[in-house]
């Protein structure tokens, strides 16, 4: 147990910290260079660019899946076959692999033969460069991620909804509150801790995005979808720069530590509610 | 209460739209996989003229599907079993044994959750390449032997198991090992099943780790093999890619259909 923890968790972190101070291409012996790797990733703009892209995609994903997940949960939080079908359909995407989802949408959003552009073309729009335009591609990626992960947000909101005592709703209804005012004044305030939890959890998850980027855009066009993990992957496997990859890993770790601290706070708030 | 009824209709309409949006891609995948290359070239969005499974035979011809499936299943199964074998005693110690530094041990374990595979792969890759382990099954399995999520899940479940049960087993002369591996599993069955399913599906689907740890067909997993379908041949033959994709997503969807309740319990427990 401790050995596994040591070899596969503690060692990697310490090793990344060490390696980040070396220039190493895996073939020749490492050379100590101090903070040069950090300087290089900052000066080349790579760190800021990949952090910015990660933030943009994550921001859209978190906002989108949070709102859509909440709306869906409110809509399907009822008995009946249609609601059950919608629950299963939306959540199924969360269970299917990223590879499946990536390939599927690569085909659906194909610029020429894809069904979306053909449908838009039929009504005279487009063709939209879903994955080949620098201004559209990050949003297409985010949209696909939203499709994949909203099921999770919906499920957490559903469990949040079930823990609201029905008497509260009934009491509000007896006081003459309509559906909208019950939603605004009873349901939503009680779901706030759940929402915080969902937001932070999906923020952490979307900071780790890689598969969908690798499958759909390979970080392009012109690096417009190069998220942090993809940048690390490129440094190591395309450029054989272990030192710079490690420097990015260290930064990535610090960002995740910050996000996880936020998550623990949200988790406690949810547990307390 | 006309207002209420309208809201109900609106909600159901929204649910119907969502179901369509989420089911359409699967339907499109299936339809495309039943086409021929001529059909695809002439009218990519038209329905296939007949049920033809030629794209599937082509998938089986160009990649060793059976081998990939076997290997992926073996890998995911090994990971899930190993994770449970380690998480059980760890969770037991954290929930039921009193020792100094228990709080610190728990904090350590939870911070391991901080380190996803994407963050650990650089040093582990260099370590494994020094040991000659890259492109082997252990390289795919060992780094996941410890699941902080699984340990946490089982610890939470153990907290509600009464101490008296364990005391009674001890009085009967059961060893700690016997308590962990014989007495506890039936009691923890719901959590174990949920965790097993979540872990199995997650690793069966995984793309990142097999991608960085394999270099050729020897231990390549199904998601990798299917993703490579796209890069083979001249032009992208979408009917073949979608046939492969159907083969890849069916097991996960089938498992989801059978075990939706258990999967939801595993994922809904908060830490995932």
Contacts between the chains, C-beta under 8 A, distances in Angstrom:
chain1	res1	chain2	res2	distance
A	1	B	86	5.8
A	1	B	89	7.3
A	1	B	90	5.5
A	1	B	146	7.0
A	4	B	86	6.8
A	4	B	142	7.9
A	4	B	145	4.9
A	4	B	146	4.4
A	5	B	108	7.2
A	5	B	109	7.5
A	5	B	112	6.3
A	5	B	146	5.9
A	7	B	127	8.0
A	8	B	120	6.6
A	8	B	124	6.6
A	8	B	142	7.1
A	8	B	143	4.8
A	8	B	145	7.2
A	8	B	146	6.7
A	9	B	112	4.8
A	9	B	115	5.4
A	9	B	120	6.9
A	9	B	146	7.3
A	11	B	123	6.5
A	11	B	127	7.4
A	12	B	115	7.1
A	12	B	119	7.6
A	12	B	120	4.1
A	12	B	122	7.4
A	12	B	123	4.0
A	12	B	124	5.6
A	13	B	115	6.5
A	13	B	119	7.9
A	13	B	120	7.6
A	13	B	123	7.9
A	15	B	123	3.8
A	15	B	126	7.7
A	15	B	127	7.6
A	16	B	119	7.9
A	16	B	122	6.0
A	16	B	123	5.4
A	19	B	122	7.4
A	19	B	123	7.0
A	19	B	126	7.7
A	26	B	126	6.9
A	26	B	129	7.3
A	71	B	14	7.0
A	72	B	14	7.5
A	72	B	15	7.5
A	72	B	18	5.7
A	74	B	11	7.0
A	75	B	11	4.1
A	75	B	12	7.5
A	75	B	14	4.5
A	75	B	15	4.8
A	75	B	18	7.4
A	76	B	11	7.7
A	76	B	15	5.1
A	76	B	18	7.8
A	78	B	8	7.8
A	78	B	11	7.2
A	80	B	12	7.7
A	82	B	12	5.6
A	82	B	15	5.6
A	82	B	16	6.2
A	82	B	19	7.4
A	83	B	12	7.3
A	83	B	15	5.5
A	85	B	15	7.8
A	85	B	19	5.2
A	86	B	15	3.8
A	86	B	16	7.1
A	86	B	18	5.0
A	86	B	19	4.3
A	86	B	22	7.8
A	88	B	256	7.9
A	88	B	257	8.0
A	88	B	260	6.6
A	89	B	18	7.0
A	89	B	19	4.5
A	89	B	22	4.1
A	89	B	23	5.1
A	90	B	18	5.7
A	90	B	19	7.5
A	90	B	22	5.0
A	91	B	256	7.8
A	91	B	260	7.7
A	91	B	264	7.5
A	92	B	22	6.9
A	92	B	26	8.0
A	92	B	253	6.1
A	92	B	256	5.6
A	93	B	22	6.0
A	94	B	267	7.6
A	95	B	201	6.1
A	95	B	252	5.3
A	95	B	253	7.0
A	95	B	255	7.5
A	95	B	256	4.4
A	95	B	263	6.7
A	96	B	205	7.4
A	96	B	249	4.9
A	96	B	252	5.3
A	96	B	253	6.5
A	97	B	204	7.6
A	97	B	205	3.3
A	97	B	206	7.8
A	97	B	207	6.8
A	97	B	223	5.3
A	97	B	248	6.4
A	97	B	249	6.9
A	97	B	252	6.3
A	98	B	205	6.9
A	98	B	207	5.6
A	98	B	223	7.9
A	99	B	205	7.3
A	99	B	207	5.0
A	99	B	223	4.1
A	99	B	224	7.8
A	99	B	226	6.0
A	99	B	227	5.0
A	99	B	245	7.9
A	99	B	248	6.5
A	100	B	205	7.9
A	100	B	223	7.9
A	100	B	226	7.9
A	100	B	245	5.5
A	100	B	248	5.4
A	100	B	249	4.1
A	100	B	252	7.6
A	102	B	227	7.6
A	103	B	226	7.1
A	103	B	227	6.9
A	103	B	230	6.6
A	103	B	241	5.8
A	103	B	242	7.6
A	103	B	244	8.0
A	103	B	245	4.9
A	104	B	25	5.0
A	104	B	26	8.0
A	104	B	28	7.6
A	104	B	29	5.5
A	104	B	242	7.8
A	104	B	245	6.3
A	105	B	25	7.2
A	106	B	230	7.4
A	107	B	28	7.6
A	107	B	29	7.7
A	107	B	32	6.7
A	107	B	238	5.2
A	107	B	241	7.0
A	107	B	242	6.5
A	108	B	25	6.2
A	108	B	28	6.3
A	110	B	238	7.6
A	113	B	40	7.5
A	113	B	44	3.8
A	113	B	45	7.7
A	113	B	238	7.3
A	114	B	44	7.8
A	115	B	28	6.1
A	115	B	44	7.7
A	115	B	45	5.2
A	118	B	44	6.9
A	118	B	45	4.6
A	119	B	45	7.6
A	147	B	21	7.8
A	147	B	22	7.4
A	147	B	25	7.8
A	152	B	267	6.7
A	152	B	272	7.9
A	155	B	264	6.0
A	155	B	267	6.7
A	155	B	268	5.6
A	156	B	268	6.5
A	156	B	270	8.0
A	159	B	268	5.4
A	178	B	3	5.8
A	179	B	3	6.1
A	179	B	4	6.2
A	179	B	7	4.8
A	197	B	270	7.4
A	201	B	272	8.0
A	208	B	116	5.3
A	208	B	118	5.1
A	210	B	118	6.0
A	210	B	208	5.5
A	211	B	207	4.5
A	211	B	208	6.0
A	214	B	207	7.6
A	214	B	211	7.5
A	215	B	207	7.8
A	215	B	227	6.2
A	229	B	118	4.6
A	232	B	118	7.4
A	232	B	122	7.0
A	233	B	212	7.3
A	236	B	122	5.8
A	236	B	125	7.3
A	237	B	212	7.1
A	242	B	122	6.7
A	242	B	126	6.6
A	245	B	122	5.2
A	246	B	122	5.8
A	246	B	123	7.7
A	249	B	119	5.9
A	249	B	122	5.6
A	252	B	118	7.8
A	252	B	119	5.8
A	253	B	114	7.5
A	253	B	115	7.4
A	253	B	119	5.9
A	256	B	114	5.7
A	256	B	115	8.0
A	256	B	116	7.6
A	256	B	119	6.9
A	257	B	114	6.1
A	260	B	113	7.3
A	260	B	114	5.2
A	267	B	270	6.7
A	270	B	270	7.5
